Amino acid sequence: MPAQMGIERKHAAKGGITAGVVGGLAIAAFMFATNLVMHQDFWVAFKLPAMPFIGERALEPGFAAGPLLIGFIVHMLISAAWGIIFGEIFYGFRPASTIALGVPFGLAVWVIMFYVVMPLAGMGRISRTAAIGPAIVEHVIFGVSVSLAYLPFQRLKTSTPKLGHQVPAT
């Protein structure tokens, strides 16, 4: 059974990466739309994740290719990592449960990102001054997007036969 378990873990991770990227694009799209409606810097959604690497330059308004590229890569890597975590935790759940867990997962991601990761990355001021309501909505969108994008990869866990029991031949 260990080989089967390894295959399932790889499948869960592959699905998690895919789902995380979809979630990352969904949260970015929501942030872009929000910024347009609020007449704020359109590009900040992808520049902000570059801040630990390029400092305050990431906060300068307007288009800047370098910060955008760095921020996009960092944003997608973080999103994929959260997707892998989702896949590892929730692999084998029923589809309805997978979808239902998107909201609490998104909330957990928000709490961990805003109160642990961002302060550790030197972005504590950003997390302390960000509007909480929109940040929560963004991360719920992320969690639900991840859960929906993970569905094609979701498989119910196979039960292992107990010792002494015969598995019927098919």
C-alpha positions as CSV (number, residue, x, y, z in Angstrom):
1,M,0.0,0.0,0.0
2,P,2.9,2.5,0.5
3,A,3.2,2.9,-3.3
4,Q,-0.5,3.7,-3.7
5,M,-0.2,6.2,-0.8
6,G,2.7,7.9,-2.6
7,I,0.7,8.2,-5.8
8,E,-2.3,9.6,-3.9
9,R,-0.1,12.2,-2.2
10,K,1.4,13.3,-5.6
11,H,-2.1,13.5,-7.0
12,A,-3.2,15.6,-4.0
13,A,-0.2,17.9,-4.4
14,K,-0.7,18.3,-8.1
15,G,-4.3,19.2,-7.6
16,G,-3.3,21.5,-4.8
17,I,-0.8,23.4,-6.9
18,T,-3.4,23.8,-9.7
19,A,-6.1,24.9,-7.2
20,G,-3.8,27.3,-5.5
21,V,-2.9,29.0,-8.7
22,V,-6.6,29.3,-9.6
23,G,-7.2,30.7,-6.2
24,G,-4.3,33.1,-6.5
25,L,-5.7,34.4,-9.8
26,A,-9.2,34.7,-8.4
27,I,-8.0,36.8,-5.4
28,A,-5.9,39.0,-7.7
29,A,-8.8,39.5,-10.1
30,F,-11.0,40.6,-7.1
31,M,-8.2,42.9,-5.9
32,F,-7.8,44.4,-9.3
33,A,-11.6,45.0,-9.6
34,T,-11.8,46.5,-6.1
35,N,-8.9,48.8,-6.8
36,L,-10.5,50.0,-10.0
37,V,-13.8,50.7,-8.3
38,M,-12.1,52.5,-5.4
39,H,-9.8,54.5,-7.8
40,Q,-6.7,53.0,-6.2
41,D,-3.5,51.7,-7.8
42,F,-4.5,48.9,-10.1
43,W,-1.1,47.2,-9.9
44,V,-0.7,47.0,-6.1
45,A,-2.2,43.5,-6.0
46,F,0.8,42.1,-7.7
47,K,3.4,44.6,-6.6
48,L,2.8,44.1,-2.8
49,P,4.1,40.5,-2.6
50,A,7.5,41.9,-3.9
51,M,7.9,44.1,-0.9
52,P,10.1,41.7,1.1
53,F,12.5,41.7,-1.8
54,I,12.5,45.3,-3.1
55,G,11.2,47.2,-0.1
56,E,9.1,50.3,-0.3
57,R,9.5,50.5,-4.1
58,A,6.7,47.9,-4.3
59,L,4.3,50.5,-2.9
60,E,5.0,53.2,-5.5
61,P,1.9,53.8,-7.6
62,G,1.7,52.8,-11.3
63,F,3.1,50.2,-13.6
64,A,6.6,48.9,-12.9
65,A,7.6,45.8,-14.7
66,G,10.3,44.6,-12.2
67,P,8.1,44.8,-9.1
68,L,5.1,43.4,-11.0
69,L,7.1,40.3,-12.2
70,I,8.6,39.6,-8.8
71,G,5.3,40.2,-7.0
72,F,3.4,38.0,-9.5
73,I,5.9,35.1,-9.0
74,V,5.8,35.4,-5.2
75,H,2.0,35.7,-5.2
76,M,1.6,32.5,-7.4
77,L,4.2,30.6,-5.3
78,I,2.4,31.4,-2.1
79,S,-0.9,30.6,-3.6
80,A,0.4,27.3,-4.9
81,A,1.9,26.5,-1.4
82,W,-1.5,27.1,0.2
83,G,-3.1,24.9,-2.5
84,I,-0.7,22.1,-1.6
85,I,-1.7,22.5,2.0
86,F,-5.4,22.4,1.1
87,G,-4.8,19.2,-1.0
88,E,-2.8,17.5,1.7
89,I,-5.3,18.3,4.4
90,F,-8.6,17.7,2.5
91,Y,-7.6,15.0,0.0
92,G,-10.1,12.2,0.2
93,F,-13.1,14.3,1.4
94,R,-16.4,14.2,-0.3
95,P,-17.0,17.0,-2.9
96,A,-19.6,18.8,-0.8
97,S,-17.2,18.8,2.1
98,T,-14.4,20.0,0.0
99,I,-16.5,23.0,-1.2
100,A,-17.8,23.7,2.3
101,L,-14.2,23.8,3.7
102,G,-13.2,26.5,1.3
103,V,-14.6,29.3,3.5
104,P,-12.9,28.3,6.8
105,F,-9.7,27.5,4.8
106,G,-9.7,31.0,3.3
107,L,-10.3,32.5,6.8
108,A,-7.4,30.5,8.2
109,V,-5.1,31.6,5.3
110,W,-6.1,35.3,6.0
111,V,-5.3,34.9,9.7
112,I,-1.9,33.2,9.1
113,M,-0.9,35.5,6.3
114,F,-1.9,38.7,8.1
115,Y,-0.8,37.9,11.6
116,V,2.2,35.6,11.0
117,V,3.6,35.6,7.5
118,M,3.4,39.3,6.6
119,P,4.9,40.5,9.9
120,L,7.7,37.9,9.6
121,A,8.3,39.2,6.0
122,G,8.7,42.8,7.2
123,M,5.2,43.7,6.1
124,G,3.6,44.1,9.6
125,R,2.7,47.8,8.9
126,I,0.8,46.7,5.8
127,S,-1.1,44.0,7.6
128,R,-1.9,46.3,10.5
129,T,-3.3,49.1,8.3
130,A,-5.1,47.0,5.7
131,A,-8.9,47.2,5.8
132,I,-10.0,44.0,7.5
133,G,-13.4,43.5,5.7
134,P,-12.0,43.5,2.2
135,A,-9.0,41.3,3.3
136,I,-11.4,38.7,4.7
137,V,-13.6,38.8,1.6
138,E,-10.5,38.4,-0.6
139,H,-9.3,35.4,1.4
140,V,-12.7,33.7,1.5
141,I,-12.8,34.1,-2.3
142,F,-9.4,32.5,-2.4
143,G,-10.5,29.6,-0.2
144,V,-13.7,29.0,-2.2
145,S,-11.8,29.2,-5.5
146,V,-9.2,26.7,-4.2
147,S,-11.9,24.3,-3.0
148,L,-13.8,24.5,-6.3
149,A,-10.6,24.2,-8.4
150,Y,-9.5,21.2,-6.4
151,L,-12.7,19.2,-7.1
152,P,-11.4,17.5,-10.3
153,F,-8.4,16.2,-8.3
154,Q,-10.5,15.1,-5.3
155,R,-10.8,11.3,-4.8
156,L,-12.4,9.5,-1.9
157,K,-9.7,7.8,0.1
158,T,-9.6,4.1,-0.6
159,S,-9.9,1.9,2.5
160,T,-7.2,-0.6,3.2
161,P,-8.4,-4.2,3.9
162,K,-8.0,-5.3,7.5
163,L,-5.7,-8.2,8.2
164,G,-7.4,-11.5,7.9
165,H,-10.1,-10.3,5.5
166,Q,-10.2,-11.2,1.9
167,V,-10.7,-8.5,-0.7
168,P,-13.3,-9.8,-3.3
169,A,-11.9,-10.3,-6.8
170,T,-13.6,-8.3,-9.5
